[in-house]
Amino acid sequence: MSEPRLPLSAFIITLNEEAYLGACLDSLKDCREIVIVDSGSTDGTRSLVERYIAEGWPIRFVYEPWRGYAGQKQLALDLCTQPWCLNIDADERLDGALRARLPKLLDAPASIVGWKIARRPYLIGYGYTPEKVKERKNLRLIRAGRGLYDLTQAVHEGIVPQGRVAKAEAGSLLHFRPLPLDEQILKENKYSTLKADQQTAEGRKPKAGKLVFSPMLYFLRLYLRNGLWRCGLPGFIEAMTGAVYAFLTQAKLYQRAALRRRPNEDDAGAH
C-alpha cells in the first residue's frame, strides 16, 4: 500500500471477524497506524491481518484476553501512538464522504478534543440507509490523551472526553452486519442482559412507566426522528428491533428486583 499520510491511529477490537474485517481495513488506508486487539479468534482473523501486514499495512496486532467491551477498547486506545485516534468496529467502514473529510477534522483547533460521527446501518432488503437516515452521532474520533473509556459500562461503552466535542457535518461510518432477525434478537437479548445487569449494579430501580413507554419511545426515536420511515418495511423492522431491546432491558431490570423481593417458590401445596 502507499505510505499513509494522516496522523491518525484507528483501533479495533476483534473476535472471529474474518468475514467483515477486510472491508474495514480497506477503508482505513489513509491511517498512519491501525491497532487491532484480538481476544482469541479461532477463525481466519489472524491470517487475514497477517496478509495485510505482509503487504505493508501499518498494523499492530495484539492478543489480550477479554476484559469487557470498555476494558478491551481502552487497551486498544492506550496502544495508539498518533495524535488522533479513531474507534471503529470490525463490521464498520468509512464512507467516501468521511474519508474525504478526515483531514479537515484532524486539523481542528486545539479547543476541540473530539468529533461525533454518524453511523448508517445496512438493512436486509434495503441496503445502507441513506444519508438523511442516521443513528445518533457518537464520539469516535478523539485526540490522544484527551479521553478515556468508562470501565463501569458493560455495554454501549463510549469515550468520556476531556474537553469540547463537536459533530462532523458530513460523512458516516457504514455498519455492515446484516443478521437475520433470528440472530439479531439473540444479540439484543445479550446486550439487554448486560444493560440490565449494569443498571442493577448501579442501584437503578425498575419503573412501571419506563417498562410500558420506553419501547414505544425507542421505536418513535428510531422510526421518526432518525428517519427509518424512509426505508420502508426494512426500516420498520429495524425500529421495532430496537423497541424489543428497550423492552427486554426494562423487563429484566424489573424481574431482577422482583426476585430479590420474592424469590421463586413452588407454593402449589398452599392452594
C-alpha positions in Angstrom: 0.0 0.0 0.0 1.1 3.6 -0.4 2.5 5.5 2.6 -0.3 6.5 4.9 -0.5 10.3 5.3 -2.9 11.1 8.2 -1.7 11.4 11.8 -4.4 9.0 12.8 -4.5 5.7 14.7 -7.5 3.5 14.0 -8.2 1.0 16.8 -10.3 -2.1 16.5 -11.2 -5.0 18.9 -11.9 -8.4 17.3 -13.1 -11.9 17.9 -13.8 -14.0 14.9 -14.2 -11.1 12.5 -12.7 -12.6 9.3 -15.9 -12.1 7.3 -16.0 -8.4 8.0 -12.6 -7.1 8.9 -11.1 -6.9 5.4 -13.5 -4.2 4.2 -13.0 -2.3 7.4 -9.2 -2.3 6.9 -9.5 -1.2 3.2 -11.4 1.9 4.3 -8.6 2.8 6.7 -5.8 3.0 4.1 -5.2 6.7 4.9 -4.3 6.0 8.5 -0.8 6.1 9.7 -1.4 3.3 12.2 -4.0 0.6 12.8 -4.2 -1.1 16.2 -6.1 -4.4 16.4 -6.7 -6.1 19.8 -7.9 -9.7 19.4 -9.4 -11.7 22.3 -8.8 -15.1 20.8 -10.2 -15.5 17.3 -10.5 -19.1 16.1 -11.4 -18.3 12.5 -9.1 -16.7 9.9 -8.9 -13.3 11.5 -5.2 -13.6 12.4 -4.3 -14.9 8.9 -6.3 -12.1 7.3 -4.4 -9.5 9.3 -1.0 -11.1 8.6 -1.7 -10.9 4.9 -2.3 -7.1 5.3 0.8 -6.7 7.3 2.8 -8.7 4.7 1.6 -6.1 2.1 3.0 -3.3 4.2 -0.1 -2.1 6.1 0.9 -0.4 9.4 -1.0 -2.8 11.6 -0.2 -3.7 15.2 -1.9 -6.9 16.1 -2.1 -7.8 19.8 -3.8 -10.6 21.7 -5.5 -9.8 25.0 -7.9 -12.0 27.0 -11.4 -10.4 27.1 -11.7 -7.5 29.5 -15.2 -6.5 28.6 -16.1 -4.0 25.8 -14.9 -0.9 27.6 -11.7 -2.5 29.0 -10.8 -4.0 25.7 -11.2 -0.7 23.8 -9.3 1.2 26.5 -6.3 -1.1 26.0 -6.5 -0.6 22.2 -6.7 3.2 22.7 -3.7 3.1 25.1 -1.7 1.3 22.4 -2.3 4.1 19.8 0.7 6.4 19.1 -0.7 9.0 16.7 -2.1 12.5 17.6 -5.7 11.4 16.8 -7.4 8.1 17.5 -10.4 6.6 15.7 -12.6 4.0 17.4 -14.1 1.7 14.7 -15.6 -1.8 14.8 -14.6 -4.6 12.6 -18.0 -4.5 10.8 -17.8 -0.8 10.1 -16.3 1.1 7.2 -15.7 4.8 6.5 -17.8 6.0 3.6 -16.3 8.2 0.9 -17.6 11.4 2.4 -16.0 10.7 5.8 -12.6 9.7 4.3 -12.6 13.0 2.3 -13.4 15.0 5.4 -10.9 13.4 7.8 -8.1 15.8 7.0 -10.3 18.7 8.0 -11.4 17.0 11.2 -7.9 16.3 12.2 -6.9 19.9 11.5 -9.4 21.1 14.1 -8.5 23.9 16.5 -7.0 22.8 19.8 -10.2 23.7 21.6 -11.9 20.6 20.0 -10.7 17.4 21.5 -13.1 15.0 19.7 -15.6 14.5 16.9 -19.0 12.8 17.0 -19.7 10.8 13.8 -22.9 9.5 12.2 -23.4 5.8 11.6 -25.5 4.2 8.9 -26.6 0.6 9.2 -27.2 -1.9 6.4 -30.8 -3.2 6.4 -31.7 -6.6 4.9 -33.9 -5.9 1.9 -32.8 -2.3 1.6 -29.0 -1.8 1.9 -27.3 1.0 3.7 -29.7 3.7 4.9 -29.5 7.0 3.0 -27.5 9.9 4.4 -30.7 11.5 5.7 -31.3 8.4 7.9 -28.6 8.3 10.6 -28.2 6.9 14.0 -27.4 9.3 16.8 -23.9 10.6 16.4 -21.3 9.2 18.8 -17.8 10.3 19.8 -15.5 8.1 17.7 -12.6 10.4 16.9 -10.5 11.7 19.9 -7.2 13.5 20.4 -4.6 11.2 22.1 -4.7 11.7 25.8 -8.0 13.6 25.9 -10.4 10.8 26.6 -10.9 7.6 28.4 -13.5 4.8 28.4 -15.8 4.5 31.4 -14.9 1.0 32.6 -18.1 0.7 34.6 -20.1 0.5 31.3 -20.8 -3.2 30.4 -22.4 -2.3 27.0 -22.8 0.7 24.7 -19.4 1.9 26.0 -18.2 5.2 25.0 -15.2 7.6 25.4 -15.5 10.2 28.1 -13.9 13.3 26.7 -11.8 15.8 28.5 -12.8 18.9 26.6 -15.1 20.1 23.9 -16.6 17.7 21.3 -18.1 18.8 18.0 -20.2 17.0 15.4 -18.9 16.1 12.0 -21.2 17.7 9.5 -20.6 15.2 6.7 -19.6 11.6 6.4 -20.6 8.4 8.1 -19.5 5.0 9.4 -21.2 2.3 7.5 -22.3 -0.7 9.6 -22.4 -4.0 7.7 -23.6 -6.9 9.8 -26.9 -7.9 8.2 -28.1 -10.5 10.7 -31.4 -12.2 10.0 -33.9 -11.4 12.8 -33.4 -14.9 14.4 -29.8 -13.9 15.1 -30.4 -10.2 15.7 -32.8 -11.0 18.5 -30.2 -13.2 20.2 -27.8 -10.2 20.1 -30.4 -7.8 21.5 -31.1 -10.4 24.3 -27.4 -10.5 25.1 -27.0 -6.7 25.1 -30.2 -6.1 27.2 -28.9 -8.6 29.8 -25.6 -6.7 30.1 -27.5 -3.4 30.3 -30.0 -4.7 32.9 -27.1 -6.2 35.0 -25.2 -2.9 34.8 -28.3 -0.9 35.9 -29.0 -3.3 38.7 -25.4 -3.0 39.9 -25.8 0.8 39.8 -28.8 0.6 42.1 -31.3 1.5 39.4 -34.9 0.8 40.4 -37.4 -0.5 37.9 -40.2 1.9 37.0 -43.6 0.9 35.5 -43.6 4.0 33.3 -40.3 3.0 31.7 -41.3 -0.6 31.2 -44.5 0.5 29.4 -43.4 3.5 27.5 -39.6 3.1 26.9 -40.1 0.6 24.0 -42.6 2.9 22.3 -40.4 5.9 22.7 -37.4 4.0 21.4 -39.3 2.9 18.4 -40.5 6.5 17.7 -37.0 7.9 18.0 -35.6 5.5 15.5 -38.5 5.5 13.1 -39.5 9.1 13.1 -36.6 11.2 14.4 -33.8 9.2 12.9 -35.8 8.7 9.7 -36.1 5.0 9.4 -39.5 5.5 7.9 -37.7 6.4 4.7 -36.5 2.8 4.4 -39.9 1.1 4.1 -40.5 -2.2 5.8 -36.8 -2.8 6.5 -36.7 0.5 8.4 -39.8 -0.5 10.4 -38.3 -3.9 11.3 -35.1 -2.1 12.4 -37.0 0.3 14.6 -39.1 -2.5 16.1 -36.0 -4.5 16.9 -34.7 -1.5 18.9 -38.0 -1.4 20.7 -37.6 -5.1 21.7 -34.1 -4.3 23.1 -35.7 -1.4 25.2 -38.4 -3.7 26.4 -36.1 -6.6 27.3 -33.8 -4.2 29.3 -36.6 -2.8 31.4 -38.3 -6.2 31.9 -35.1 -7.8 33.0 -34.4 -4.9 35.4 -37.9 -5.4 36.9 -37.5 -9.2 37.2 -34.1 -8.9 38.9 -35.7 -6.6 41.5 -38.8 -8.8 41.8 -36.7 -11.9 42.5 -34.9 -10.1 45.3 -38.2 -9.2 46.9 -39.8 -12.5 46.3 -37.6 -15.4 45.3 -39.3 -18.1 43.2 -41.0 -20.8 45.4 -43.3 -23.6 44.3 -46.2 -23.0 46.7 -48.7 -25.2 44.9 -49.4 -27.1 48.1 -50.7 -23.9 49.7 -53.6 -23.6 47.2 
